[in-house]
Amino acid sequence: MPTSGLFSRNLKKTFPIAVRGEGCWIVDGNGRRFLDAAGQAAVVSIGHGVAEIGQAMAEQSAQIAFAHTSQFHTEPAEKLAARLLALAPPDFRNGGRVYFTSGGSEATETAIKLVRQYHVETGQPERYRIISRRQSYHGSTLGAMSVSGNVARRAPYAPLIPEWGHIAPCFCYHCPFNKTFPECELACAEDLETFVREHQTETAAGFIFEPVVGATLGAAVPPEGYVAHIAATCRRNGILLIADEVMTGMGRTGKPFATQHWGVEPDIILIGKGVASGYAPLGAVLASARVVDAIGGGSGAFMHGFTYQAHPICTAAGNAVLDYLEAHKLFERVNTAGKNLSEALSRLEKHPHVGDIRGMGLLVGVEFVKDKATREPFAKSENIAEKIRQAAMAEGVLTYPTQGCVDGHRGDHILLAPPFTISDEECALVGDALASALAKVFPS
Ligand SMILES: Cc1ncc(COP(=O)(O)O)c(C=O)c1O
């Protein structure tokens, strides 16, 4: 390979060249095949190399590749918006609207401004703060980082990002209150109540949360009652609830949107990743009727815009992906495939350094601890998550490692989020590869 001119994510690393994708597999320039157990970063839902998606994009490109949203709407964007709203809770189906972006961070940015404008339009200009949770991640742009609580990712840019306030994460395995459910009485949800009471309720505009926390906590699922509790707090205090479903949305947890597991209706839902399964850069903000009505009944104009929003080729990809999900009943398949994956991973449970295996549907985290009894994490410098990733990759399986789930610095986990098409045999391969990786990283 010639020297890379790409500004890579880590200039000290080299990266293999991905040349082909087939189902759950990625083939590199040397012909090596890797089982994509992470769907890259929980992106690929229908699998790699599905020819009809490219065909749909090519057809759209031949028809009309671009029209600016200040002058035209296009059929694929109109169609996809209607289909996404039809999958969403009632308050979205009846009078909701979809704002398409080029990815998750743009969706978060859009939501921040939409929430602010909602309050301005409804005569509450004092409301501007978006509250979020510690250890969270909602995107890389500065607005999105201001609502992301991950300390390591914030640190270098701290002078550039406002601090609007963070509450405790909802993370039972490392409970920030050292409590256990249900005796905890949802102290983490109560933290929003306390925070709002103690920090000027009148300036609070929105609360953003990831229903199942993917990258930063390794698929941490909230206990029963949590989502309903925070939703009620928001509603009582005039705060808009934003569900960041960039990772959990579009079926990854077994329902189109994860909040549907708890019957909760957020005011705004963010999606990305799976909406086009990686075939095109696409994200979206689903705004419920309440939010749409405030703008529609007020100025009418959302003061926001991206040149590439609602891109015809990207939304054509989104429609083709949704066609594929529906035709192959892949939303339904997530639950059974998720059970198969969990079974394949269950052999790891006894390992002295596997602290927890958690998740929902096909969003699964495996956390590695130094001491299983005390749940003490490894030192950050040991770089355990990355070591596991490398060892699993040597076994031909791709995982998504992250550090910091315990306190933003310490805590090692890998995320598994394979395509919904993953077979029983492929699930077994993931279990085998991780068992071998553990044996290599922790030789007895
Ligand atoms: C929960 C969540 N929100 C937002 C984002 C940002 O999305 P993107 O990388 O498409 O900008 C991500 C990406 O990992 C995410 O996991």
The ligand as an SDF file (V2000), in Angstrom:
LIG
                    3D

 16 16  0  0  0  0  0  0  0  0999 V2000
  -25.8550    7.5680   20.1720 C   0  0  0  0  0  0  0  0  0  0  0  0
  -25.1220    8.2930   19.0790 C   0  0  0  0  0  0  0  0  0  0  0  0
  -25.4970    9.5410   18.7570 N   0  0  0  0  0  0  0  0  0  0  0  0
  -24.8830   10.2210   17.7860 C   0  0  0  0  0  0  0  0  0  0  0  0
  -23.8250    9.6770   17.0950 C   0  0  0  0  0  0  0  0  0  0  0  0
  -23.1400   10.4680   16.0280 C   0  0  0  0  0  0  0  0  0  0  0  0
  -23.4440    9.9610   14.7690 O   0  0  0  0  0  0  0  0  0  0  0  0
  -22.4950   10.2230   13.5080 P   0  0  0  0  0  0  0  0  0  0  0  0
  -21.1930    9.5610   13.7990 O   0  0  0  0  0  0  0  0  0  0  0  0
  -23.2530    9.6160   12.3560 O   0  0  0  0  0  0  0  0  0  0  0  0
  -22.3400   11.6900   13.3530 O   0  0  0  0  0  0  0  0  0  0  0  0
  -23.3950    8.3850   17.3940 C   0  0  0  0  0  0  0  0  0  0  0  0
  -22.2590    7.7720   16.6910 C   0  0  0  0  0  0  0  0  0  0  0  0
  -21.6450    6.8390   17.1230 O   0  0  0  0  0  0  0  0  0  0  0  0
  -24.0640    7.6640   18.4250 C   0  0  0  0  0  0  0  0  0  0  0  0
  -23.6910    6.4300   18.7640 O   0  0  0  0  0  0  0  0  0  0  0  0
  1  2  1  0
  2  3  1  0
  2 15  2  0
  3  4  2  0
  4  5  1  0
  5  6  1  0
  5 12  2  0
  6  7  1  0
  7  8  1  0
  8  9  2  0
  8 10  1  0
  8 11  1  0
 12 13  1  0
 12 15  1  0
 13 14  2  0
 15 16  1  0
M  END
$$$$
